[in-house]
Amino acid sequence: MPIVNAKEMLLEATRGKYAVGAFNVTNLIQLEAVVEAAIGKQAPLIIQASVAPSKFLGPNVIAAIFKTLAETAPIPICLHLDHCSDVEFCKTCADAGYTNIMIDASKQEFQENIRQTKEVTDYCHTLGNISVEGELGTVSGIEDQVKVAEDEAALCDPKEALEFVDQTGVDIFAPAIGTAHGVYKTKNPKLDFDRLKKIADLINGSQPRIPLVIHGGTGLQPDVVKKLISLGGAKFNVSTDLKHTLINTTYDYISSHRDEYNPGKIDAAVKEAIKEKIEYWIDLLGSTGKG
């Protein structure tokens, strides 16, 4: 299947009232597991690499692996750079072959956020088949190099959201509505559902044009996830859940096989655990069979 950007698959998700899973990976084992799980579920897929793993492994390496897997997959797959606050590194990853770029200038003043987001959007659109995600308001918690304290987090203003997408030309929009990166301190975090609905109504009305993103998926209860999707969330980011699965599975395997020195068996155990986790999320997001 042709390599795709994120916008078209997310517009379909918006219209169909389901969400596409956007799963953060840090190595080849996770990446293969995510792709295999999505193929098994016949679900569209967004592979996410944050700035830290992108720099550690190298954008060209990640993009080359993505291209190899995506070209032969029977589902649409997008490679996304997640939460990058560096305009030049956004361009580097776009040049390397990432098909969706998130410029995260949400900690900047409103007009500076617009300026940086527009610069990246214009650059990616000039290159070709690359969509861009922007963010307004700040999501608390830690996502690799991005750290936002709870008292620094600010929710997205709906009127500014409309101005933001109109002035930047951004393809996908992440409004801060109270979700958080990492692990929630409560099973029922305070989320502003009304704010999300108002933003969706202002930006998309009866005809979707800019898909909306929900950050901080790990730890949200299933009924909350489904409500966020019903209100317009089309891209659902999951990162911490996969990190915990990788580390916990590795620890458990090594702990119970102390006399064994076969890295391949550890990789196999991790891969199977990641696949099971991805399958759970794909079913919950309602994207099974949508690829």
C-alpha positions as CSV (number, residue, x, y, z in Angstrom):
1,M,0.0,0.0,0.0
2,P,1.3,3.5,-0.8
3,I,3.0,5.3,2.1
4,V,0.6,8.0,3.4
5,N,0.5,11.0,5.6
6,A,-1.9,11.3,8.5
7,K,-4.6,13.7,7.4
8,E,-6.7,11.6,5.0
9,M,-6.8,8.6,7.3
10,L,-7.8,10.9,10.2
11,L,-10.5,12.7,8.2
12,E,-12.0,9.2,7.5
13,A,-11.8,8.4,11.2
14,T,-13.5,11.7,12.1
15,R,-16.4,11.0,9.7
16,G,-16.6,7.4,10.9
17,K,-16.5,8.2,14.6
18,Y,-13.5,6.1,15.4
19,A,-9.9,6.9,16.2
20,V,-6.6,5.9,14.7
21,G,-4.0,4.7,17.2
22,A,-0.8,6.7,17.2
23,F,1.8,4.5,19.0
24,N,5.2,5.7,20.2
25,V,8.1,3.3,19.5
26,T,11.7,3.5,20.6
27,N,13.2,0.5,18.8
28,L,12.8,-2.0,16.0
29,I,11.1,-4.6,18.1
30,Q,8.4,-2.2,19.1
31,L,8.0,-0.9,15.6
32,E,7.6,-4.4,14.1
33,A,5.1,-5.4,16.8
34,V,3.0,-2.3,16.2
35,V,2.9,-2.9,12.5
36,E,2.1,-6.7,12.8
37,A,-0.7,-6.0,15.3
38,A,-2.3,-3.4,13.0
39,I,-2.0,-5.6,10.0
40,G,-3.7,-8.4,12.0
41,K,-6.5,-6.1,12.9
42,Q,-6.7,-4.5,9.5
43,A,-6.4,-1.1,11.1
44,P,-4.9,2.1,9.8
45,L,-1.8,3.0,11.8
46,I,0.3,5.9,12.9
47,I,3.8,5.1,14.1
48,Q,5.2,7.8,16.4
49,A,8.9,8.5,17.2
50,S,9.6,11.3,19.6
51,V,12.6,13.5,19.4
52,A,14.9,11.5,21.7
53,P,14.6,8.1,19.9
54,S,14.7,10.0,16.5
55,K,18.0,11.5,17.4
56,F,19.4,8.4,19.1
57,L,18.6,6.0,16.2
58,G,18.7,8.7,13.5
59,P,15.8,10.0,11.4
60,N,17.2,8.3,8.2
61,V,17.4,4.9,10.0
62,I,13.8,5.2,11.4
63,A,12.4,6.4,8.1
64,A,14.2,3.6,6.1
65,I,12.8,0.9,8.4
66,F,9.3,2.5,8.2
67,K,9.5,2.6,4.4
68,T,10.5,-1.1,4.2
69,L,7.6,-2.2,6.4
70,A,5.0,0.2,5.1
71,E,5.5,-0.5,1.4
72,T,4.5,-4.1,1.7
73,A,1.8,-3.7,4.4
74,P,-1.9,-4.0,3.3
75,I,-2.9,-1.1,5.5
76,P,-2.2,2.7,5.4
77,I,0.7,3.5,7.7
78,C,2.1,6.9,8.6
79,L,5.4,7.8,10.3
80,H,5.0,10.7,12.8
81,L,7.6,12.9,14.6
82,D,6.1,13.6,18.0
83,H,6.4,16.7,20.1
84,C,9.3,18.4,18.4
85,S,9.9,22.0,19.6
86,D,12.9,22.5,17.2
87,V,11.8,23.9,13.8
88,E,15.0,22.8,12.1
89,F,14.8,19.2,13.4
90,C,11.2,19.1,12.1
91,K,12.5,19.9,8.7
92,T,15.3,17.3,9.0
93,C,12.8,14.5,9.8
94,A,10.5,15.7,6.9
95,D,13.5,15.5,4.6
96,A,14.3,12.0,5.9
97,G,10.9,10.6,5.0
98,Y,8.6,11.1,8.1
99,T,5.1,11.6,6.7
100,N,3.6,13.6,9.5
101,I,5.4,16.2,11.6
102,M,4.3,17.6,15.0
103,I,5.8,21.0,15.7
104,D,5.1,21.6,19.3
105,A,5.4,25.4,20.0
106,S,2.7,25.3,22.6
107,K,4.9,26.7,25.3
108,Q,5.5,29.8,23.1
109,E,3.3,32.9,23.1
110,F,0.3,32.6,20.8
111,Q,1.7,34.5,17.8
112,E,5.1,32.8,18.0
113,N,3.3,29.4,18.1
114,I,1.5,30.4,15.0
115,R,4.7,31.6,13.3
116,Q,6.7,28.5,14.0
117,T,3.8,26.2,13.2
118,K,3.2,28.0,9.9
119,E,6.9,27.8,9.0
120,V,7.0,24.0,9.4
121,T,3.6,23.6,7.7
122,D,4.7,25.6,4.7
123,Y,8.0,23.6,4.5
124,C,6.3,20.2,4.7
125,H,3.6,21.1,2.2
126,T,6.3,22.3,-0.3
127,L,8.1,18.9,0.0
128,G,5.0,17.0,-0.8
129,N,3.0,14.3,0.9
130,I,3.7,15.4,4.5
131,S,1.0,16.6,6.9
132,V,1.6,18.7,10.0
133,E,0.2,18.6,13.5
134,G,0.2,21.7,15.8
135,E,-0.8,22.1,19.4
136,L,-2.5,24.9,21.4
137,G,-2.5,24.9,25.1
138,T,-0.1,22.6,27.0
139,V,-0.5,19.0,28.1
140,S,1.0,18.3,31.5
141,G,3.4,15.5,32.3
142,I,6.5,14.3,30.5
143,E,6.9,13.1,26.9
144,D,10.6,12.4,26.3
145,Q,12.3,15.9,26.3
146,V,9.0,17.8,26.8
147,K,8.2,18.4,30.5
148,V,5.2,20.5,31.6
149,A,4.3,20.8,35.3
150,E,0.6,20.7,36.2
151,D,0.6,24.4,37.2
152,E,2.1,25.3,33.8
153,A,-0.5,23.5,31.8
154,A,-3.1,25.6,30.1
155,L,-6.2,24.5,28.3
156,C,-6.9,25.5,24.7
157,D,-9.1,28.5,24.1
158,P,-11.7,27.5,21.4
159,K,-11.6,30.9,19.7
160,E,-7.9,30.9,19.5
161,A,-8.0,27.3,18.2
162,L,-10.0,28.5,15.2
163,E,-7.6,31.4,14.5
164,F,-4.6,29.0,15.0
165,V,-5.7,26.5,12.4
166,D,-6.7,29.2,9.9
167,Q,-3.5,31.2,10.2
168,T,-1.1,28.2,10.2
169,G,-2.6,26.0,7.6
170,V,-2.0,23.1,9.9
171,D,-3.4,19.7,8.8
172,I,-4.1,18.2,12.3
173,F,-4.8,19.9,15.6
174,A,-4.1,18.9,19.2
175,P,-6.0,21.0,21.7
176,A,-5.1,20.8,25.4
177,I,-8.3,19.7,27.2
178,G,-6.9,18.3,30.5
179,T,-5.2,15.1,29.4
180,A,-1.7,14.4,30.5
181,H,1.4,12.5,29.4
182,G,2.6,9.7,31.7
183,V,0.5,8.0,34.3
184,Y,-2.6,9.7,35.7
185,K,-2.7,10.2,39.5
186,T,-6.4,9.3,39.5
187,K,-8.7,6.9,37.5
188,N,-10.9,9.9,36.7
189,P,-8.8,12.8,35.6
190,K,-10.7,16.1,35.1
191,L,-11.1,16.5,31.4
192,D,-13.0,19.3,29.7
193,F,-15.3,17.5,27.3
194,D,-17.4,20.6,26.7
195,R,-14.2,22.4,25.5
196,L,-13.4,19.6,23.1
197,K,-16.9,19.7,21.7
198,K,-16.8,23.4,21.2
199,I,-13.5,23.3,19.5
200,A,-14.7,20.5,17.2
201,D,-17.9,22.4,16.3
202,L,-15.9,25.6,15.6
203,I,-13.3,24.0,13.4
204,N,-15.1,21.3,11.7
205,G,-18.8,22.0,11.9
206,S,-20.8,19.5,9.8
207,Q,-17.9,18.8,7.4
208,P,-14.6,17.7,9.0
209,R,-11.5,19.6,7.7
210,I,-9.0,19.5,10.5
211,P,-8.8,16.2,12.5
212,L,-8.4,16.6,16.2
213,V,-5.8,14.8,18.4
214,I,-6.0,13.4,21.9
215,H,-2.7,13.3,23.7
216,G,-2.1,11.3,26.9
217,G,-4.1,8.1,26.2
218,T,-2.4,5.9,28.7
219,G,-4.5,5.3,31.8
220,L,-7.8,6.7,30.5
221,Q,-10.8,4.5,31.3
222,P,-12.5,2.9,28.2
223,D,-15.7,4.9,28.6
224,V,-13.6,8.1,28.7
225,V,-11.7,7.1,25.5
226,K,-15.0,6.4,23.7
227,K,-16.5,9.7,24.8
228,L,-13.4,11.6,23.6
229,I,-13.8,9.9,20.2
230,S,-17.5,10.7,20.0
231,L,-16.7,14.3,20.5
232,G,-14.2,14.4,17.6
233,G,-10.9,12.9,18.8
234,A,-9.6,11.1,15.6
235,K,-5.9,10.5,16.5
236,F,-5.2,8.9,19.9
237,N,-1.7,9.0,21.2
238,V,-0.4,6.1,23.3
239,S,3.2,6.1,24.6
240,T,3.7,5.4,28.3
241,D,1.6,2.2,28.1
242,L,4.1,0.7,25.5
243,K,7.1,1.8,27.5
244,H,5.8,0.1,30.6
245,T,5.0,-3.0,28.6
246,L,8.5,-3.2,27.1
247,I,10.4,-2.6,30.4
248,N,8.1,-4.8,32.5
249,T,8.1,-7.7,30.1
250,T,11.9,-7.5,29.8
251,Y,12.3,-7.5,33.6
252,D,9.9,-10.4,34.1
253,Y,11.6,-12.5,31.4
254,I,15.1,-11.9,32.7
255,S,14.0,-12.5,36.3
256,S,12.5,-15.9,35.5
257,H,15.3,-17.0,33.1
258,R,18.5,-16.0,35.0
259,D,20.5,-18.9,33.5
260,E,19.5,-18.0,30.0
261,Y,21.5,-15.7,27.7
262,N,19.5,-15.5,24.5
263,P,18.5,-11.9,23.6
264,G,16.3,-13.2,20.8
265,K,14.0,-14.8,23.3
266,I,13.7,-11.5,25.3
267,D,12.9,-9.8,22.0
268,A,10.2,-12.4,21.2
269,A,8.6,-12.0,24.6
270,V,8.6,-8.2,24.3
271,K,7.2,-8.3,20.7
272,E,4.3,-10.6,21.7
273,A,3.4,-8.4,24.7
274,I,3.5,-5.2,22.6
275,K,1.3,-6.8,20.0
276,E,-1.3,-7.7,22.6
277,K,-1.3,-4.2,24.0
278,I,-1.7,-2.7,20.5
279,E,-4.6,-5.0,19.7
280,Y,-6.4,-3.9,22.8
281,W,-6.0,-0.3,21.8
282,I,-7.1,-0.8,18.3
283,D,-10.3,-2.5,19.4
284,L,-11.0,0.2,22.0
285,L,-10.5,2.9,19.4
286,G,-12.9,1.3,17.0
287,S,-10.4,1.1,14.1
288,T,-10.4,-2.6,13.6
289,G,-11.2,-3.4,10.0
290,K,-10.9,0.2,9.0
291,G,-7.6,-0.2,7.1
